[in-house]
């Protein structure tokens, strides 16, 4: 049997050129953190207690460096009629070996397609920090490609997308400087001081921050679902004023809730947050009246 080099040599000049172009494209995709193989929806959407009889699905999008399992405990704090669907991005937990995305547009496209099979009933989004930006753009992508929208968008700890980033780009900074920002965001000191753990986490963290730092807002018509906004009272990076621009992106109502805690208040004020989310979704959990 001919080896690879012999088989390539046997190709016509046109086919060799096409192969070279294909290989360069794959290399560029890998460099930009774009997987060359699209995985099944189950790789992206984790359901820790699947409930196919649920009246509503809640998709949860993690913060930069976050993994799907940060929402595992939410299953016990939400009404039983909500099917919790946690988004697992590449580069973490069982997807650790996959390159993380470094740009938002390709991530949003593949995420919308992965979520689409689960949209057989009303659904809502919760996104925290980077997850808020991702969930907002996924909602717009679903409207454009599948003509559907969430019944509610819950957006936490991220500035309105049309606002310029007031911070310097940090994803390329030396590790020790990068840690200063992570510390301000509420990453525990025990993690920051664990060299082995940080060496494992830094590539994914840098990629996630690059997603946010290179984001370019594009204007589209407002969504029609209500927005529920959450801001940490002690958050030093995202203040209430930074989130006050979100309502221009919806034709429906919006409501701001100040939550005790810093940037990652979803961990320290979980009960309050789940109570607010559950209350906002009550109308979709009631049994339908007989015709």
C-alpha positions as CSV (number, residue, x, y, z in Angstrom):
1,X,0.0,0.0,0.0
2,X,1.3,3.5,-0.9
3,X,2.2,5.7,2.0
4,X,0.6,9.2,2.3
5,X,3.4,11.0,0.6
6,X,3.3,8.7,-2.4
7,X,-0.5,9.1,-2.7
8,X,-0.2,12.9,-2.5
9,X,2.5,12.9,-5.2
10,X,0.2,10.8,-7.4
11,X,-2.5,13.5,-7.3
12,X,-3.0,15.9,-10.1
13,X,-1.7,19.5,-9.6
14,X,-5.3,20.7,-9.2
15,X,-6.1,18.2,-6.5
16,X,-2.9,18.8,-4.6
17,X,-3.7,22.5,-4.6
18,X,-7.2,21.8,-3.3
19,X,-5.8,19.5,-0.6
20,X,-3.3,22.2,0.5
21,X,-6.1,24.7,0.7
22,X,-8.2,22.3,2.8
23,X,-5.3,21.6,5.2
24,X,-4.5,25.3,5.6
25,X,-8.2,26.0,6.3
26,X,-8.2,23.3,9.1
27,X,-5.0,24.7,10.6
28,X,-6.5,28.2,10.6
29,X,-9.7,26.9,12.3
30,X,-7.7,25.1,14.9
31,X,-5.6,28.2,15.6
32,X,-8.7,30.3,16.1
33,X,-10.3,27.7,18.4
34,X,-12.9,26.5,15.9
35,X,-13.4,22.8,15.9
36,X,-13.2,21.2,12.5
37,X,-15.8,18.5,13.4
38,X,-19.3,19.4,14.7
39,X,-20.3,17.4,17.7
40,X,-23.7,16.0,18.6
41,X,-26.0,18.4,20.5
42,X,-25.4,16.2,23.7
43,X,-21.8,17.4,23.8
44,X,-23.0,21.0,24.2
45,X,-26.2,20.6,26.3
46,X,-25.9,18.7,29.6
47,X,-29.1,17.8,31.4
48,X,-28.3,16.6,34.9
49,X,-31.9,15.5,35.6
50,X,-33.6,15.2,32.2
51,X,-37.3,16.0,32.3
52,X,-39.0,15.4,29.0
53,X,-42.4,16.3,30.6
54,X,-41.2,19.7,31.7
55,X,-43.2,22.8,30.6
56,X,-40.1,24.9,30.0
57,X,-36.4,24.5,29.4
58,X,-33.8,26.8,31.0
59,X,-30.5,27.0,29.2
60,X,-27.6,28.2,31.4
61,X,-24.5,29.8,29.9
62,X,-21.4,29.9,32.1
63,X,-19.0,32.8,32.8
64,X,-15.4,32.9,31.3
65,X,-13.6,29.7,32.3
66,X,-16.8,28.3,33.7
67,X,-18.0,24.8,33.1
68,X,-21.5,23.3,32.8
69,X,-21.3,21.7,36.2
70,X,-21.5,25.1,38.0
71,X,-25.2,24.9,37.4
72,X,-25.7,21.3,38.6
73,X,-27.0,22.4,42.0
74,X,-29.6,24.6,40.3
75,X,-31.7,21.4,39.6
76,X,-32.8,21.2,43.2
77,X,-33.5,25.0,43.5
78,X,-35.8,25.3,40.5
79,X,-39.4,24.2,40.0
80,X,-39.8,20.6,38.9
81,X,-41.5,21.8,35.7
82,X,-38.2,23.4,34.5
83,X,-35.8,21.2,32.5
84,X,-32.3,22.6,33.3
85,X,-30.0,22.5,30.3
86,X,-26.4,23.6,31.1
87,X,-24.1,24.6,28.2
88,X,-20.8,22.9,28.0
89,X,-18.2,24.8,26.0
90,X,-15.0,23.2,24.5
91,X,-11.9,23.3,26.7
92,X,-13.4,22.2,30.0
93,X,-14.4,19.0,31.9
94,X,-15.1,16.2,29.5
95,X,-14.3,18.5,26.6
96,X,-10.9,19.5,28.0
97,X,-8.9,18.3,25.0
98,X,-11.0,20.4,22.5
99,X,-9.6,23.8,21.6
100,X,-11.7,26.6,23.1
101,X,-13.3,29.2,20.8
102,X,-11.6,32.6,20.5
103,X,-14.2,34.4,18.5
104,X,-17.9,34.8,19.3
105,X,-19.4,34.5,15.8
106,X,-18.5,30.9,15.0
107,X,-19.3,29.8,18.6
108,X,-22.8,31.3,18.4
109,X,-23.5,29.6,15.1
110,X,-22.6,26.1,16.3
111,X,-24.4,26.7,19.6
112,X,-27.6,27.7,18.0
113,X,-27.6,24.6,15.9
114,X,-26.8,22.4,19.0
115,X,-29.7,23.9,21.0
116,X,-32.2,23.7,18.2
117,X,-33.2,20.1,18.8
118,X,-34.3,21.0,22.3
119,X,-36.6,23.8,21.3
120,X,-39.8,21.7,21.2
121,X,-41.3,23.7,24.1
122,X,-41.0,27.2,25.6
123,X,-37.4,28.0,26.7
124,X,-35.5,30.7,28.5
125,X,-31.8,31.6,28.8
126,X,-29.7,32.5,31.8
127,X,-26.2,33.9,31.0
128,X,-23.6,35.0,33.5
129,X,-20.8,37.5,32.5
130,X,-19.5,36.1,29.2
131,X,-22.4,33.8,29.2
132,X,-24.8,36.8,29.1
133,X,-23.1,38.0,25.9
134,X,-23.1,34.5,24.4
135,X,-26.8,33.9,25.3
136,X,-27.9,37.2,23.8
137,X,-26.2,36.5,20.5
138,X,-27.5,33.0,20.4
139,X,-31.0,34.3,20.9
140,X,-30.5,36.6,17.9
141,X,-29.1,33.8,15.9
142,X,-32.1,31.5,16.7
143,X,-34.4,34.3,15.6
144,X,-32.5,34.7,12.3
145,X,-32.1,31.0,11.5
146,X,-35.0,29.2,13.2
147,X,-37.5,32.0,13.6
148,X,-37.8,31.4,17.4
149,X,-36.8,33.3,20.5
150,X,-36.6,32.6,24.3
151,X,-39.6,33.5,26.4
152,X,-37.3,35.4,28.7
153,X,-33.6,36.4,28.7
154,X,-31.8,36.5,32.1
155,X,-28.6,38.5,31.8
156,X,-26.2,38.8,34.6
157,X,-22.9,40.7,35.2
158,X,-22.1,41.9,31.7
159,X,-22.4,45.4,30.2
160,X,-24.8,46.2,27.5
161,X,-23.4,44.9,24.2
162,X,-23.4,48.2,22.4
163,X,-21.1,49.8,25.0
164,X,-17.4,49.9,24.3
165,X,-15.2,47.8,26.5
166,X,-13.7,50.3,29.0
167,X,-10.9,47.9,29.9
168,X,-7.7,47.1,28.1
169,X,-7.5,43.8,26.3
170,X,-6.1,41.3,28.8
171,X,-6.2,37.9,27.2
172,X,-2.6,38.2,26.0
173,X,-1.1,39.6,29.2
174,X,1.5,37.7,31.3
175,X,0.0,35.1,33.7
176,X,0.6,37.1,36.9
177,X,-1.1,40.3,35.4
178,X,-3.9,38.1,34.1
179,X,-4.4,36.7,37.6
180,X,-5.0,40.2,38.9
181,X,-8.1,40.5,36.7
182,X,-9.3,37.0,37.6
183,X,-8.9,37.9,41.3
184,X,-11.1,41.0,40.8
185,X,-13.7,38.8,39.1
186,X,-13.9,36.7,42.2
187,X,-11.8,33.6,41.2
188,X,-10.9,32.0,44.6
189,X,-7.3,32.5,45.8
190,X,-6.9,28.8,46.3
191,X,-7.3,28.3,42.6
192,X,-5.1,31.3,41.6
193,X,-2.2,30.0,43.8
194,X,-2.4,26.4,42.5
195,X,0.2,26.5,39.7
196,X,-0.8,23.1,38.2
197,X,-4.5,24.0,38.1
198,X,-3.8,27.5,36.6
199,X,-1.5,26.0,34.0
200,X,-4.5,23.7,33.0
201,X,-7.1,26.5,33.1
202,X,-5.2,29.5,31.6
203,X,-5.5,28.5,27.9
204,X,-9.3,28.3,28.2
205,X,-9.6,31.4,30.4
206,X,-7.5,33.4,27.9
207,X,-9.6,32.1,25.0
208,X,-12.8,33.1,26.8
209,X,-11.5,36.6,27.5
210,X,-10.4,36.9,23.9
211,X,-14.0,36.1,22.9
212,X,-15.2,39.1,24.9
213,X,-12.3,41.4,24.1
214,X,-12.7,41.0,20.3
215,X,-16.5,41.1,20.2
216,X,-17.9,43.6,17.7
217,X,-21.5,44.6,18.3
218,X,-23.8,44.7,15.2
219,X,-27.1,46.4,15.2
220,X,-30.3,44.3,14.8
221,X,-34.0,44.8,15.6
222,X,-34.8,44.3,19.3
223,X,-35.9,40.9,20.5
224,X,-39.5,40.5,21.7
225,X,-38.9,38.7,25.0
226,X,-38.5,40.4,28.4
227,X,-35.1,40.9,29.9
228,X,-34.3,40.2,33.5
229,X,-31.0,41.9,34.5
230,X,-28.9,41.0,37.5
231,X,-26.0,43.0,38.9
232,X,-23.7,42.3,41.9
233,X,-23.8,45.1,44.4
234,X,-20.1,44.6,45.1
235,X,-19.0,43.9,41.6
236,X,-15.9,46.1,40.8
237,X,-15.9,45.4,37.1
238,X,-19.6,45.6,36.0
239,X,-21.7,48.3,37.7
240,X,-25.4,48.9,37.5
241,X,-24.9,51.8,35.0
242,X,-23.0,49.4,32.7
243,X,-26.2,47.2,32.4
244,X,-28.7,50.0,32.0
245,X,-28.3,49.9,28.2
246,X,-29.7,46.3,27.8
247,X,-33.4,47.3,27.6
248,X,-33.0,48.9,24.2
249,X,-32.6,45.3,22.8
250,X,-36.1,44.2,23.7
251,X,-39.6,45.4,22.8
252,X,-40.9,43.9,26.0
253,X,-40.4,44.8,29.7
254,X,-37.1,44.7,31.5
255,X,-36.3,44.5,35.2
256,X,-33.0,45.1,37.1
257,X,-32.2,43.3,40.3
258,X,-29.3,44.2,42.5
259,X,-27.9,41.0,44.0
260,X,-25.6,40.9,47.1
261,X,-22.1,39.9,46.2
262,X,-19.3,40.5,43.7
263,X,-19.0,39.5,40.1
264,X,-19.7,35.7,40.6
265,X,-22.7,36.3,42.8
266,X,-24.5,33.3,41.3
267,X,-22.5,31.2,43.8
268,X,-22.9,33.3,46.9
269,X,-26.5,34.4,46.3
270,X,-27.8,31.3,44.6
271,X,-31.1,31.0,46.5
272,X,-32.1,34.6,45.8
273,X,-31.1,34.3,42.2
274,X,-33.1,31.1,41.6
275,X,-36.1,32.6,43.4
276,X,-36.0,35.6,41.0
277,X,-35.7,33.4,37.9
278,X,-38.5,31.0,39.0
279,X,-40.8,34.0,39.7
280,X,-40.1,35.4,36.3
281,X,-41.1,32.1,34.6
282,X,-44.2,31.3,36.7
283,X,-46.7,32.1,33.9
284,X,-45.0,29.5,31.6
285,X,-45.2,26.7,34.3
286,X,-49.0,26.8,34.9
287,X,-51.1,23.9,33.4
288,X,-52.9,24.9,30.3
289,X,-56.6,25.5,30.7
290,X,-58.9,23.0,28.9
291,X,-60.4,24.4,25.7
